[in-house]
């Protein structure tokens, strides 16, 4: 199927690529269906593109590529909602706030996106761990791995 996107114009996707956020994303509760699109070939950055609203696309990244000591546990409730049976089916992303000077870009480590890649179910969870900021400077102390 063909869809319009914020950053890539019209692209072709497979229905099997659609991620279902059954509860929406906080602040965007009516947005339930998204796809992940590479920002550009070979880049670690992706676009989480709404299927409903063309103008809604979040820049996301796997936080483990930039933050060595990032870890958290999923609640049993979240595992049930996402139908997670195996850790290998889990992908984690964080939403970025892209700054004009890209080196100042921040990642929201307090609210990661959890994806069950096997079931195409996703949810943004809010961590109750104060050591992870909402505005973690992506390039502050680490180099891209």
GINORNOR-V292711 format. One record per residue. N is the residue number from 0. RES is the residue in one small letter. SS is DSSP state (hx for helix, st for strand, lp for the rest). OMEGA is omega in degrees with one decimal (999 if undefined). BURIAL is + if it has 24 or more other ideal C-beta (glycine too) atoms within 12 Angstrom, else -. Layout:
BEGIN
N/RES/SS/OMEGA/BURIAL ; N/RES/SS/OMEGA/BURIAL
END
This chain:
BEGIN
0/x/lp/178.9/- ; 1/x/st/175.8/- ; 2/x/st/173.8/+ ; 3/x/st/-179.7/- ; 4/x/st/-178.8/+ ; 5/x/lp/-171.6/+ ; 6/x/lp/-173.5/+ ; 7/x/lp/-177.9/- ; 8/x/st/-179.3/- ; 9/x/st/178.5/- ; 10/x/st/176.8/- ; 11/x/st/177.3/- ; 12/x/lp/173.0/- ; 13/x/lp/178.5/- ; 14/x/hx/-179.6/- ; 15/x/hx/178.9/- ; 16/x/hx/-173.9/- ; 17/x/lp/176.1/+ ; 18/x/st/-179.9/+ ; 19/x/st/171.3/+ ; 20/x/lp/-174.0/+ ; 21/x/lp/179.8/- ; 22/x/lp/-175.1/- ; 23/x/lp/176.3/- ; 24/x/st/-179.9/+ ; 25/x/lp/-176.6/- ; 26/x/lp/-179.9/- ; 27/x/st/-172.2/- ; 28/x/lp/-179.7/- ; 29/x/lp/179.8/- ; 30/x/lp/-173.6/+ ; 31/x/lp/-174.3/- ; 32/x/st/-179.0/+ ; 33/x/st/169.2/+ ; 34/x/st/174.4/+ ; 35/x/st/-179.3/+ ; 36/x/st/175.3/+ ; 37/x/st/177.7/- ; 38/x/lp/172.5/+ ; 39/x/lp/-176.2/- ; 40/x/lp/178.6/- ; 41/x/lp/-179.2/- ; 42/x/lp/174.7/- ; 43/x/lp/-175.5/- ; 44/x/st/-179.2/+ ; 45/x/st/172.2/+ ; 46/x/st/171.3/+ ; 47/x/st/-172.1/+ ; 48/x/st/174.7/+ ; 49/x/st/174.7/+ ; 50/x/lp/-174.9/+ ; 51/x/lp/-173.6/- ; 52/x/lp/-176.1/- ; 53/x/lp/-175.0/- ; 54/x/lp/-176.3/- ; 55/x/lp/176.9/+ ; 56/x/st/180.0/+ ; 57/x/st/172.1/+ ; 58/x/st/-177.9/+ ; 59/x/st/178.7/+ ; 60/x/st/171.6/+ ; 61/x/lp/-174.3/+ ; 62/x/hx/-178.3/+ ; 63/x/hx/176.3/- ; 64/x/hx/-175.3/- ; 65/x/lp/-174.0/+ ; 66/x/lp/-173.3/+ ; 67/x/lp/-172.6/- ; 68/x/lp/-179.7/- ; 69/x/lp/177.3/+ ; 70/x/lp/178.8/- ; 71/x/lp/177.2/+ ; 72/x/lp/174.1/- ; 73/x/lp/176.8/- ; 74/x/lp/176.6/- ; 75/x/hx/178.8/- ; 76/x/hx/178.9/- ; 77/x/hx/176.9/+ ; 78/x/hx/178.2/- ; 79/x/hx/-179.6/- ; 80/x/hx/-177.8/- ; 81/x/hx/-179.8/+ ; 82/x/lp/-178.6/- ; 83/x/lp/178.3/+ ; 84/x/lp/-176.5/- ; 85/x/lp/178.5/- ; 86/x/hx/-177.7/- ; 87/x/hx/178.1/- ; 88/x/hx/-174.9/- ; 89/x/st/171.0/+ ; 90/x/st/-179.0/+ ; 91/x/st/177.3/+ ; 92/x/st/172.5/+ ; 93/x/st/178.3/+ ; 94/x/st/-179.7/+ ; 95/x/st/165.7/+ ; 96/x/st/-175.3/+ ; 97/x/lp/-179.2/- ; 98/x/lp/179.0/- ; 99/x/lp/170.3/- ; 100/x/lp/-171.2/- ; 101/x/hx/179.9/- ; 102/x/hx/179.9/- ; 103/x/hx/-179.9/- ; 104/x/lp/179.5/+ ; 105/x/st/177.9/+ ; 106/x/st/177.8/+ ; 107/x/lp/-179.5/+ ; 108/x/lp/-178.6/+ ; 109/x/lp/-175.8/+ ; 110/x/lp/-178.9/+ ; 111/x/lp/172.8/+ ; 112/x/st/179.7/+ ; 113/x/st/-177.8/+ ; 114/x/st/168.3/+ ; 115/x/st/-174.2/+ ; 116/x/lp/179.3/+ ; 117/x/lp/-177.3/- ; 118/x/lp/-176.4/+ ; 119/x/lp/174.8/+ ; 120/x/st/-177.1/+ ; 121/x/st/179.1/+ ; 122/x/st/170.0/+ ; 123/x/st/179.4/+ ; 124/x/lp/176.8/+ ; 125/x/lp/-179.8/- ; 126/x/lp/176.4/+ ; 127/x/lp/-178.1/- ; 128/x/lp/-174.9/- ; 129/x/lp/-179.2/- ; 130/x/lp/179.1/- ; 131/x/lp/-176.5/+ ; 132/x/lp/173.6/- ; 133/x/lp/-178.2/- ; 134/x/lp/177.4/- ; 135/x/st/179.1/+ ; 136/x/st/-172.5/- ; 137/x/lp/-174.2/+ ; 138/x/lp/-173.7/- ; 139/x/lp/-173.2/- ; 140/x/lp/-177.4/- ; 141/x/lp/172.4/- ; 142/x/lp/178.4/- ; 143/x/lp/-178.7/- ; 144/x/lp/999/-
END
